[in-house]
Amino acid sequence: MIKLTKLNNEIFVVNCNQIESIEKIPETKIVLMNKDFYIVQEDLDEIIEKIIEFNAKITDLNKRIQIVQD
């Protein structure tokens, strides 16, 4: 999950695994797999960076779990 900000300054979280596409229109539009979409304040590159950070945390957590189980 990544934290984003709507144009009205409302903060929400979205499951980044459900993102189908991200468009610059000039705002940033996030389209989900179910075709719902959000217009957000964050820049396209910032969203990509948030997704990378989230995935890195998940990978790190999985590695820690595997070490403990071994």
Secondary structure, DSSP 4 states (H G I P E B T S, - for coil): -EEEEBTTS-EEEE-GGGEEEEEESSSEEEEETTS-EEEESS-HHHHHHHHHHHHHHHHHHHHHHHHHH-
